[in-house]
Amino acid sequence: MIGLDRLAVFVTTVTVLIAVPGPSVLFVVSRGVALGPRAAVSTAVGNEAGLLVQVVLVAFGLGEVLRHSSLAFSVLKFAGALYLVYLGVQTWRQRRSLAVREEVTPRAGRPSRVLREGFVVGVSNPKGLLIFGAVLPQFVDRHAGDAHVQLLLLGLVCVMIALISDATWGLLAGTARTWLAGSPRRLSWIGGASGAVMVGLGIRLALSDRE
């Protein structure tokens, strides 16, 4: 099994990488501000479920495929980018419905729907696959057991850290939404801004490269 010293260094490394806000954090925050803390946590759970799928794929070699195949990388990248743009447009169109009273749940805020959206964004982010493919293998001890099992365990630790980080960011954003709920116009504006952020994230992902 993985040594405690190696595991400690891994946890420190991935915690630093995850703590820096990126597209995943911004997506969770935008959901939290637009739909509240429950939706933010559901988004984080869905996102990390998507990352867990990536970990499994990387453990069995798909990371190497994406690393060497420009076509596969581009297909996954543009799929994720288009979905983010779609979600952003939908959020902007539904911005006025966010100002309803708390007892009326917007359709866009249904837990199952938010969870599914977070999952699709997480699983279709090629950056996650490339990061997992580059970072996780460095901490595998070839003399400590099956490499695939070690990759899966390291990936699970990484996903748990990401869940804690993303959920914390989302809860903070959801708290801001609760404070804004007293102003329907302001809340509607925030919903529109959240949609614009997601569209921007989609465009940024589409224009990004492998670096």
Summary of the structure (lengths in Angstrom):
residues: 211
radius of gyration: 18.1
end to end distance: 31.7
largest distance: 60.9
contacts: 736
relative contact order: 0.24
helix: 83%
strand: 0%
